[in-house]
Amino acid sequence: MTVRRTLHFAVAGREHELAANRVRDYADAPGGIQADLRVSKVRPRVVPVPYGSRPSTCPVRAWSAWKEAAGLDDPDGYAWRRLHSRWHTVMDGGLQPESIGDVITRAGQRAGIEIRFTGHSPRRGLATSSRLKGHDQIVIAKQGGWAPHSKVLAGYLEVVDQWEDNALLGVL
């Protein structure tokens, strides 16, 4: 389910935030979509998700394709649905938070990645990737629903910053 993974990354969502989402929680906007994450560990938030530069990894295009292919026309229906294990048809019930993490773990294993991916990996991935592109910690925190000066977020960014913001740059 590539669409869920791309949106999971784009909103830096927690597993339970995505599991609770309904179709109505993804609204079209001029620059992409607005993802309304109403159920949250910290506080609800609306996350702007712009169109991606590559159609193959664009979360907005992927959401539109999933919505159409799955026939998601009930605004109160779950946005992320289970597939029937034998017939691979879209079912009415939504995914459980644990299932979201399991899907990511299995996808990482199938890809042969040595690091064990979990449901938390898209959050950490967004923080790290965003920092590598030069985005400020406050902007990253807002996108991912972290507190502005979160120690957890700072720990993720430290991995990137140890080379970019190193006291020895220009000294040696």
C-alpha positions in Angstrom: 0.0 0.0 0.0 2.4 2.6 -1.3 -0.1 5.5 -0.9 -0.4 5.1 2.8 3.4 4.9 3.2 3.9 8.1 1.2 1.3 10.0 3.2 2.6 8.4 6.4 6.0 10.0 5.6 4.6 13.3 4.4 2.6 14.0 7.6 5.2 12.2 9.8 2.2 10.5 11.2 2.0 8.2 14.2 0.4 4.8 13.5 -2.7 5.6 15.5 -3.1 8.9 13.7 -3.4 7.3 10.3 -5.5 4.4 11.6 -8.1 6.8 12.8 -8.3 8.8 9.6 -11.5 9.0 7.5 -11.8 9.9 3.9 -13.0 13.4 4.9 -9.8 14.0 6.7 -7.9 14.5 3.4 -9.2 17.6 1.7 -8.1 18.9 -1.7 -6.2 22.2 -1.6 -4.7 24.4 -4.3 -1.2 23.2 -3.6 -2.0 19.6 -2.7 -4.1 18.2 0.2 -4.7 19.1 3.8 -4.4 16.1 6.1 -6.5 16.5 9.3 -5.0 14.4 12.0 -7.8 14.6 14.6 -6.6 11.8 16.8 -3.1 12.5 18.2 -0.8 11.7 21.0 0.1 15.3 21.5 -2.6 17.4 19.8 -4.7 17.4 16.7 -3.1 19.1 13.7 -3.8 19.9 10.0 -0.8 19.1 7.9 -0.3 20.6 4.4 0.9 18.0 1.9 2.2 19.6 -1.3 2.5 17.8 -4.6 5.8 15.8 -4.9 8.4 16.6 -7.6 8.3 13.0 -8.8 4.9 11.5 -9.7 5.9 8.0 -8.6 6.4 9.1 -5.0 3.9 12.0 -4.8 1.6 11.5 -1.8 -1.1 13.7 -3.3 -1.2 11.8 -6.6 -1.0 8.5 -4.7 -4.0 9.5 -2.4 -6.1 10.5 -5.4 -5.3 7.2 -7.2 -6.1 5.1 -4.0 -9.3 7.0 -3.3 -10.5 6.3 -6.8 -9.3 2.7 -7.1 -10.7 1.7 -3.7 -14.0 3.5 -4.3 -13.7 5.6 -1.3 -16.8 7.7 -1.7 -18.1 7.7 1.8 -16.6 10.7 3.7 -17.1 8.9 7.0 -15.4 5.7 5.8 -11.9 4.7 6.8 -9.2 6.2 4.6 -6.9 3.2 5.2 -8.7 -0.1 4.6 -7.9 -3.7 4.9 -7.6 -5.9 1.9 -9.2 -9.3 2.0 -6.4 -11.8 2.5 -7.6 -14.2 -0.2 -9.4 -12.0 -2.7 -7.4 -8.8 -2.3 -10.6 -6.8 -2.4 -11.0 -3.6 -0.3 -12.9 -4.2 2.9 -15.0 -1.7 4.9 -13.0 -2.0 8.1 -10.0 0.2 8.8 -6.4 -0.8 9.6 -5.4 -1.2 13.2 -2.4 0.9 14.3 -0.3 -2.2 14.8 -1.1 -3.3 11.3 0.3 -0.1 9.9 3.7 -0.7 11.6 3.6 -4.4 10.5 3.2 -3.4 6.8 6.2 -1.1 7.0 8.3 -3.7 8.7 7.4 -6.3 6.1 8.1 -3.9 3.2 11.6 -3.1 4.6 12.3 -6.9 4.9 11.1 -7.6 1.3 13.3 -4.8 0.1 16.3 -6.4 1.7 17.1 -3.5 4.0 19.3 -4.5 6.9 17.8 -2.0 9.3 14.5 -3.0 10.8 11.8 -0.5 9.7 8.9 0.1 12.0 5.7 2.2 12.0 7.9 4.9 13.5 10.3 5.0 10.6 8.3 7.4 8.4 8.4 10.0 11.3 12.1 9.7 11.8 12.6 9.6 8.0 10.7 12.9 7.5 12.7 14.6 10.2 16.0 13.5 8.9 15.3 14.1 5.2 13.8 17.5 5.9 16.8 18.5 8.0 19.2 17.3 5.2 17.3 19.7 2.9 18.0 22.6 5.3 14.6 23.0 7.0 14.5 24.5 10.5 13.7 22.4 13.5 10.5 24.5 14.2 9.2 23.8 10.7 9.9 20.1 11.0 8.3 20.0 14.4 5.1 21.6 13.1 4.8 19.2 10.2 5.3 16.1 12.4 3.4 17.2 15.4 6.4 17.3 17.8 6.6 20.0 20.5 8.8 22.9 19.1 11.8 22.0 21.2 11.2 18.2 21.4 14.1 16.2 22.8 13.1 13.2 20.6 13.1 15.4 17.5 16.4 16.9 18.5 17.9 13.4 18.8 16.8 12.6 15.3 18.3 15.8 13.9 21.6 15.3 15.9 22.4 12.4 13.5 22.3 14.9 10.6 23.8 17.9 12.3 26.9 16.2 13.7 28.4 16.7 10.2 26.6 19.8 8.9 26.9 21.8 12.2 30.3 20.6 13.3 32.4 22.9 15.4 35.5 21.7 13.4 34.2 22.8 10.0 36.4 25.6 8.7 38.8 25.2 11.7 40.8 22.2 10.5 
